[in-house]
C-alpha cells in the first residue's frame, strides 16, 4: 500500500521570530516520517503569509529556495484572518494531488510529534482527525475561563463541537473535495468540519511553551471568532430573543392587569413608580441587546450578499 502524500499547512502572521525554528523542526520531523515510511517522499510544507508586516515572507522565500520544491507558499495582499488563511491553504494544496493535509500553528505550541498519531488514525479510516488540548497551563486565568465559557455557550446554542478542539487537524482528500461545496464567506472551521458528518477521531496533545515572540491571536480575535461561530452555525439566539420578547410581553400584561385590578376594583393606590422605572430600564437593556444580536445576523447577510473574495493572493511559490 502506497504511503499518503501529506501537506503540512501553516498560516503565518508576523512570525519572523518563531518561523525559522518551526520550519527546522517540521522539516526534520517530515524527514523522520518519510524514513519510517509513514508518508510519501513527495509530502511537503505549505505556508500562507496572511499579510505579515515583518520579515515573514523573506524567511518563507529563503526556505522555499533551500527546499528543492518541498516547501510551497502563498502571500496574501493583506491580512484576511486565521480562518481564511487556513481555508486558502486547504484549497490551494488540492492541485498537488495530496492524500491528506494537516493544519498547525506557526508558533508550534501544538505538539508536532502527534502528527504520526494523526496519520495512524487516518490510515485506520478516519477522514478527520482533530487535536484536542488536554492542558491550558500556558493560558492565563481569564483566557482559560473565557475559553471554557465559549465552548459551553456555543454548545448550548446548538453548535456541537468538542471542547478545546483547536485548528491542529488532519483532513483527508474527501474532506477537501467537500469544502468546495461551502461558499459562505463567514468561516468558522471548527463548526464546518463537524457539520460534514464524516468519521472523526481525536488526539489529545499538550500545549508547549511558546519559544519565540508573542501570540498574534488576541482577546479581540477570540471574541470575533466566537461571534462568528455563533452567528454562522446557530439561529438559536434569534429564537431566544423571540421567546424573551414573548415572556416580557406576558409579564408586562400581568403587571398592568394586577395594577388596574388593585387600583380600580380594590380602590387601593399603588405607589409603583420605582418598580416601573427598574422594569423599564431592564426592558431597555433587553431591547438594545436584541437589536445588537439581530444586527450581527443582518451584517453577516450583507457580507454574504456582497460575495467578496475570502482572500487575495499577491505571490505564490509553487
C-alpha positions as CSV (number, residue, x, y, z in Angstrom):
1,X,0.0,0.0,0.0
2,X,1.4,3.4,-1.0
3,X,2.1,5.9,1.8
4,X,-0.1,9.1,1.9
5,X,1.2,12.2,0.3
6,X,0.9,14.7,3.1
7,X,0.7,18.5,3.1
8,X,1.5,20.4,6.3
9,X,-0.4,23.7,6.1
10,X,0.8,26.6,8.3
11,X,-0.9,30.0,8.5
12,X,1.6,32.8,9.3
13,X,1.1,36.3,10.5
14,X,4.1,38.3,11.7
15,X,6.0,35.2,12.7
16,X,9.6,36.2,11.9
17,X,10.8,35.2,15.3
18,X,9.3,31.7,15.5
19,X,9.1,30.7,11.9
20,X,12.8,29.6,11.3
21,X,12.7,27.3,14.3
22,X,9.3,26.0,13.3
23,X,10.4,25.2,9.8
24,X,13.5,23.5,11.0
25,X,11.6,21.3,13.4
26,X,8.8,20.4,10.9
27,X,11.3,19.7,8.2
28,X,13.3,17.3,10.4
29,X,10.0,15.7,11.5
30,X,8.8,15.3,7.9
31,X,12.1,13.5,7.0
32,X,11.6,11.3,10.1
33,X,8.2,10.3,8.9
34,X,9.4,9.6,5.4
35,X,12.2,7.4,6.8
36,X,9.7,5.5,8.9
37,X,7.6,5.1,5.7
38,X,4.7,6.8,7.3
39,X,4.3,9.4,4.5
40,X,5.3,9.7,0.9
41,X,8.6,11.4,0.0
42,X,6.6,13.8,-2.1
43,X,5.0,15.2,1.1
44,X,5.6,19.0,1.5
45,X,5.1,22.0,3.8
46,X,2.6,24.7,2.6
47,X,2.9,28.2,4.1
48,X,0.3,31.1,4.0
49,X,1.6,34.6,4.7
50,X,-1.5,36.3,6.0
51,X,-0.4,39.8,5.1
52,X,2.5,39.9,7.5
53,X,4.2,43.3,8.1
54,X,7.5,41.9,9.3
55,X,10.2,39.7,7.7
56,X,8.0,36.6,7.5
57,X,7.8,36.5,3.7
58,X,11.5,36.8,3.2
59,X,12.0,33.9,5.6
60,X,9.5,31.9,3.6
61,X,11.2,32.7,0.3
62,X,14.6,31.6,1.6
63,X,13.1,28.3,2.9
64,X,11.5,27.8,-0.4
65,X,14.7,28.2,-2.3
66,X,16.5,25.8,0.1
67,X,13.8,23.1,0.0
68,X,14.0,21.9,-3.6
69,X,10.3,22.3,-4.0
70,X,9.3,20.6,-0.8
71,X,8.1,24.0,0.7
72,X,5.4,25.9,-1.1
73,X,3.7,29.1,-0.2
74,X,1.3,31.9,-1.0
75,X,1.3,35.5,0.2
76,X,-1.9,37.5,0.8
77,X,-2.3,41.1,-0.3
78,X,-3.3,42.0,3.3
79,X,-4.4,40.3,6.5
80,X,-7.6,38.3,5.9
81,X,-7.6,36.4,9.2
82,X,-6.6,33.0,10.5
83,X,-9.7,31.2,9.3
84,X,-9.3,32.4,5.7
85,X,-5.6,31.6,5.7
86,X,-6.3,28.0,6.7
87,X,-9.1,27.7,4.2
88,X,-6.9,29.2,1.5
89,X,-4.1,26.7,2.3
90,X,-6.5,23.7,2.1
91,X,-7.9,25.0,-1.2
92,X,-4.6,25.6,-2.8
93,X,-3.0,22.3,-2.0
94,X,-5.6,20.3,-3.9
95,X,-3.8,20.9,-7.2
96,X,-0.8,19.0,-5.9
97,X,-2.9,15.8,-5.6
98,X,-2.3,15.2,-1.9
99,X,-4.0,12.4,0.1
100,X,-4.3,14.3,3.4
101,X,-3.5,17.7,5.0
102,X,-2.5,18.7,8.5
103,X,-3.0,22.3,9.8
104,X,-0.8,23.5,12.6
105,X,0.0,26.9,14.1
106,X,3.3,28.7,13.1
107,X,4.3,29.1,16.8
108,X,4.4,25.3,17.1
109,X,2.8,25.3,20.5
110,X,0.8,22.4,19.3
111,X,2.9,19.2,19.5
112,X,4.2,18.3,16.1
113,X,5.2,14.8,17.4
114,X,1.5,13.9,17.5
115,X,1.3,14.1,13.7
116,X,2.3,10.4,13.5
117,X,-0.8,9.6,15.6
118,X,-2.9,11.6,13.3
119,X,-1.6,9.7,10.3
120,X,-2.3,6.4,12.0
121,X,-5.9,7.4,12.7
122,X,-6.2,8.5,9.0
123,X,-4.9,5.1,7.8
124,X,-7.5,3.5,10.1
125,X,-10.2,5.1,8.1
126,X,-10.9,8.4,9.7
127,X,-11.4,11.4,7.4
128,X,-11.0,14.0,10.1
129,X,-8.5,13.7,13.0
130,X,-8.8,16.7,15.4
131,X,-6.3,17.7,18.0
132,X,-7.7,18.4,21.5
133,X,-5.8,20.4,24.1
134,X,-5.5,18.5,27.4
135,X,-3.8,21.3,29.3
136,X,-4.2,25.0,29.4
137,X,-1.3,25.9,31.7
138,X,0.2,28.3,29.1
139,X,-3.0,30.3,29.1
140,X,-3.8,33.0,31.7
141,X,-6.8,32.6,34.0
142,X,-9.0,35.0,32.0
143,X,-8.2,33.3,28.7
144,X,-8.9,29.8,30.2
145,X,-12.2,31.0,31.7
146,X,-13.3,32.7,28.5
147,X,-12.4,29.5,26.5
148,X,-14.5,27.3,28.8
149,X,-17.4,29.7,28.7
150,X,-17.2,29.9,24.9
151,X,-17.5,26.1,24.5
152,X,-20.3,25.8,27.0
153,X,-22.2,28.7,25.3
154,X,-21.7,27.6,21.7
155,X,-22.8,24.0,22.5
156,X,-25.8,25.3,24.5
157,X,-26.8,27.3,21.4
158,X,-26.7,24.2,19.1
159,X,-23.2,24.3,17.7
160,X,-21.9,20.9,18.8
161,X,-18.2,21.0,18.9
162,X,-15.8,19.2,21.2
163,X,-14.3,21.5,23.9
164,X,-10.7,22.5,23.5
165,X,-10.8,21.5,19.9
166,X,-8.2,23.5,18.0
167,X,-7.1,24.1,14.4
168,X,-4.5,21.3,14.8
169,X,-6.2,18.9,12.5
170,X,-5.8,16.3,9.8
171,X,-8.3,16.1,6.9
172,X,-8.5,13.7,4.0
173,X,-8.8,14.4,0.3
174,X,-12.5,13.6,0.6
175,X,-12.9,16.5,3.1
176,X,-11.0,18.9,0.8
177,X,-13.4,18.0,-2.0
178,X,-16.4,18.7,0.2
179,X,-15.1,22.1,1.1
180,X,-15.8,23.2,-2.5
181,X,-19.5,22.9,-1.7
182,X,-19.3,25.6,1.1
183,X,-19.3,29.0,-0.4
184,X,-20.1,31.3,2.6
185,X,-17.6,34.0,3.4
186,X,-18.1,33.9,7.2
187,X,-15.9,30.9,8.1
188,X,-15.8,29.0,11.4
189,X,-13.8,25.9,10.5
190,X,-14.4,24.0,13.7
191,X,-18.1,24.1,13.2
192,X,-17.8,23.4,9.4
193,X,-15.8,20.2,9.9
194,X,-18.3,19.0,12.5
195,X,-21.1,19.7,10.1
196,X,-19.7,17.4,7.4
197,X,-20.7,14.3,9.4
198,X,-17.6,12.3,8.4
199,X,-15.8,9.8,10.6
200,X,-13.8,11.7,13.1
201,X,-11.1,10.8,15.6
202,X,-9.5,12.8,18.3
203,X,-5.9,13.0,19.5
204,X,-5.0,14.7,22.8
205,X,-2.0,16.9,23.0
206,X,-0.3,19.2,25.5
207,X,0.3,22.8,24.7
208,X,4.0,23.7,24.6
209,X,5.5,26.9,25.8
210,X,5.9,29.4,23.0
211,X,9.6,29.6,22.3
212,X,9.7,32.9,20.4
213,X,7.6,36.1,20.2
214,X,4.1,36.6,21.4
215,X,0.8,35.1,20.3
216,X,-0.9,37.1,17.5
217,X,-4.3,35.7,18.5
218,X,-5.6,38.5,20.7
219,X,-8.6,38.5,23.0
220,X,-10.3,40.6,20.4
221,X,-9.6,37.9,17.8
222,X,-11.1,35.3,20.1
223,X,-14.3,37.3,20.6
224,X,-14.6,37.8,16.9
225,X,-14.1,34.1,16.3
226,X,-16.7,33.2,18.9
227,X,-19.2,35.6,17.5
228,X,-18.6,34.2,14.0
229,X,-19.1,30.7,15.2
230,X,-22.4,31.6,16.9
231,X,-23.8,33.6,14.0
232,X,-22.6,31.1,11.3
233,X,-24.0,27.9,12.8
234,X,-26.9,28.7,15.0
235,X,-30.2,30.7,14.8
236,X,-31.0,29.9,18.4
237,X,-30.1,33.4,19.6
238,X,-32.9,34.7,17.4
239,X,-35.3,32.2,18.9
240,X,-34.2,33.2,22.4
241,X,-34.9,36.9,21.5
242,X,-38.4,35.8,20.3
243,X,-39.3,33.9,23.5
244,X,-37.7,36.6,25.7
245,X,-39.9,39.2,24.0
246,X,-42.9,37.0,24.5
247,X,-42.1,36.5,28.2
248,X,-41.6,40.2,28.7
249,X,-44.9,41.0,26.9
250,X,-46.8,38.5,29.1
251,X,-45.1,39.8,32.3
252,X,-46.0,43.4,31.3
253,X,-49.6,42.4,30.7
254,X,-49.8,40.6,34.1
255,X,-48.3,43.6,35.9
256,X,-50.7,46.0,34.1
257,X,-53.7,43.8,34.9
258,X,-52.8,43.5,38.6
259,X,-52.3,47.2,38.8
260,X,-55.6,48.0,37.3
261,X,-57.4,45.4,39.4
262,X,-55.9,46.7,42.7
263,X,-56.4,50.4,41.9
264,X,-59.9,50.3,40.4
265,X,-61.6,47.2,41.8
266,X,-60.0,47.2,45.3
267,X,-59.7,51.0,45.3
268,X,-56.1,50.8,46.7
269,X,-53.5,53.2,45.5
270,X,-50.2,51.5,44.4
271,X,-47.0,53.5,44.6
272,X,-45.3,51.7,41.8
273,X,-43.1,54.4,40.3
274,X,-39.8,52.9,41.3
275,X,-40.6,49.3,40.4
276,X,-41.8,50.6,37.0
277,X,-38.6,52.6,36.4
278,X,-36.5,49.5,37.2
279,X,-38.6,47.4,34.9
280,X,-38.3,50.0,32.1
281,X,-34.5,50.1,32.5
282,X,-34.4,46.3,32.2
283,X,-36.6,46.3,29.1
284,X,-34.4,48.9,27.5
285,X,-31.3,46.8,28.1
286,X,-33.0,43.7,26.6
287,X,-34.1,45.8,23.6
288,X,-30.6,47.1,22.9
289,X,-29.1,43.6,23.3
290,X,-31.7,42.1,21.0
291,X,-31.1,44.8,18.3
292,X,-27.4,44.1,18.6
293,X,-27.8,40.4,18.1
294,X,-30.2,40.9,15.1
295,X,-27.7,43.5,13.8
296,X,-24.9,40.8,13.8
297,X,-27.1,38.5,11.7
298,X,-28.0,41.3,9.3
299,X,-24.3,42.2,9.0
300,X,-23.4,38.7,8.1
301,X,-26.2,38.6,5.5
302,X,-24.7,41.8,4.0
303,X,-21.3,40.3,3.7
304,X,-22.6,37.1,2.2
305,X,-24.7,39.0,-0.4
306,X,-21.7,41.1,-1.4
307,X,-19.9,37.8,-2.1
308,X,-16.4,39.3,-1.8
309,X,-13.4,37.0,-2.1
310,X,-12.3,35.4,1.1
311,X,-8.7,36.2,0.2
312,X,-6.5,37.7,-2.5
313,X,-3.1,36.2,-3.4
314,X,-0.2,38.6,-4.1
315,X,2.5,36.0,-4.7
316,X,2.8,32.2,-5.0
317,X,5.8,29.9,-4.6
318,X,5.0,26.6,-6.3
